[in-house]
Amino acid sequence: MPEKTKPSLELILVLTAFAAGSMDVIAFSKLGGILVSAMTGNLAFLGYYISRFSFDSAIGSAIALVGYVLGGVIGTLLSRKLGQHPALRLLLTVQALLIAAAVTIWFAAPHRNGNPGTDAVIVLGAVAMGIQSIVGKRVNLSNIPTVVFTSTLTNIVIALTEMLVSGKFAVPKDTKRQVASFLMYFFGALGTGYAVFFGLPFFGFIPLAAVVLALLSELLHRG
């Protein structure tokens, strides 16, 4: 990989991680207590909602799960014959369009738990995050994910423990990227959480802005 392409790839990594944190907070707080990027947590919620007979929320979680899988399929099919950078440009463009469509529906239709407008926003957001999972694969910086962070935290703990035990206090570059990705997910969740809590009307544009910036970084630094 040429050195000049690395800044765009690392920006894509952190910006899409930020978008995932933002999307999960929006989905959890505004779309019936579901998640659209963290499918392990969403699957747990699905089981919880079914056990409590909360079927509107269970349907939302199921829609998110199906949407995420569909997004992964779409992302794979769209990018399978493309090189890294054309694939990233296409995938990020489609992801941005999907989030923009979700924001449009959010402002245009009623949104309450179990409402068709809410379900449409859920499926668009989940498909966008499924596509983002393929973006993470195509970035290919040591397979650091931008939508699942439990394994990222595990890798960080392993790397830092090995560093301390060995007495070599140079943090590996991959670990720095993992920490950056992990923290950006948190900051995306934190910033959007404040926007939702204070009732700021623009909160839906936060993940869209992050993905658009990731796309611009790729366009400006393409090889």
N, C-alpha and C positions, 0 to 999 in steps of 0.2 A: 504494500500500500504506500503510495507516495506520501511523504511527510506533510505536504501542503493540504492534503485532504483531511488530516486528523482533526484540526479544530472544528470543522463542520460536524464530523461524526461525534465528537465529544459534546458539542452543543446539542445535537439531536438527542443524545442520551439523556442529558440532564433536563432539557426542556420537555421532552415527552414524559419523563418521570414526574415532573411537576404537573403536567396535564392530567396524568393518571390520578394523582392525589386529589387534584381539584375536582375531577369527575366523580370520584368515589364519595367525596363529601357532599356534592350536589345531589347525587343519587340517593345517598343515605338520608339526608335531611329533607329533601323535597320530593322524592319519588317513592316513598313508602318503605324506607328502611332497607334498601337493597344496595348492592355494589355492582359496578359495571366493569371494573378492571381486576379486582381481587377475587378471582373465582373460587379460591379455597374458602374464604370467608363467606362468599355468596352462597356456596353450597351448604355451609353450616347454617346460614340463615334460612335457606330453603327447608332443611330438615326441621329447624326450630318452628318456623311458621306453620308447617304442616302439622306438627305435633300439638300446636296451640289452636288449630283450626282457623288460623288467620289466612284465609284462602286468597284474599286480594293481594296481600303481601307475598304469599307463596307463588302466586301466578307471576307477579313482578320479578321475583328471583329467578323463576324458570325462564321467563322471557329474556332476562339478562344473560343467563347461561347459554341459551340457544343462540342469542344474538352474538355473543362473544365467539362461539364456535363458528358461526356463519362468517364473522369477520375474519377469523383465521383462515377459513377456506378461501374467501374472496381474496385476501391478501396474498395467499400462496399462489392462486391461479393468476392474479394480475402480474406478479413479479417473477414467476418461475423461469421465464426465458430472457429476463433482463439482467444487465450488469448491475453492480451494486448501486451506483449513483442514479442511473435512470429509474431503478426500482424504488429507491428512497424518494425521489421526486414524485413519482406517480403515487406511491402509497401515502405520503404525507398530504398530497393534494386531495386524494379521496377522503382521507381522515378528516381534514379541515372542512370539506364540503359536508360530510355527515354531521359533524358537530354544529356547523352553521345551520343545517336543516333542523337539528334538535332544538337549537336556540329559537329559531323562527317559530316552530310549533309551540314551544313553551310560551311565547308571548301571544300567539294567535289563538290558542285553544285553552279551554278550562283544564286545570291539572289538579286532580285529586286521586287518591289511591283507587286503582281499578278503572279509572276513566280511560277511554281509547286514546285521548291526547297524551296522557301520562305514559301509557304503554308504548306509544309511538316514540316518545322521547327516550324511554328506556332502551328500546331495541336499537335506535340510531346510535345512542351513546355506547351500548355494548358492542355493536358491530365496529364502531370507530376504535374501541379499545382492543378488539380482536385483531383488527388491521395493525394497530400499534404493536401488538405482540410480534408480528412479522417484521415491522420496522426494526424492532430490537434485534431480531435475528440477522437482518441485512446490515445493520450497523456493524455487528460482528466484532466488537471490542471485547474479546474473551467471553463472548456469550453472556454479557451482563444484561439482565432483563430490565424492562421499563414498566412492567405491569405486575410482577410477582416479586415480593421483597423479603419473604421469609428466608429463602435460600441465599439471597444477597447478604442478609444479616449473618447467617451461618458462616458464609465465606469470609466476611469481615472478621468475625470472632476467631475463626481458625487462623487467618493470616496474622492478626495482631498477637494471638497467643504464641504462635510459632516465632514471631519476631522477638517477643519478650523472653521466651525460653532460650532462644539461640544467642541472645545478646546483640543481635544485629538490628540496630534501630533505624534502618532505612525502610520506610513504608513502600511496598511494591506499588508500581503504577496502577496495576489492575485493582488493588485494594483502594487506592485513592479514588478511582472511578466508581467503584462500588459504594464507597462512602458518599460520594457526590450524588449518585443516583438515589441512594436511600434517603439522604437529607432533602433532596429536591422533592421527592414524593411527600415528605413531611411538610415542607414549606408550601407546597401546592395545597395540601389539605388545610394547613393553618391559615394561609391567606384567604382561601375561599370560605373557610369556616367563619372568619371574622366578617367577611362580606355578607354571608347569609345571616349571621347573628344580628348584624346591625341593619339588615333589610336593604342593603345596597342593591339597586336594580340591575347592576351590570355583572353580577356574579357569574352568569352563564357565559359571558364573553372571556372569562379568565382562561379556561382550558383552550378555547379557540385561539386566543392570542398566543399561548405557548406553542401550539402546533404550527401556527402560521410563522412564528419566529424560527422554529426548527426548519420549516420548509425554506424560508429565506436564507438561513445559514447554509443550507445545502446548495441552493442556487448560486449564492455568492462565492462559495469555496469549492465548487465542483471541479473535478480533475479533468 
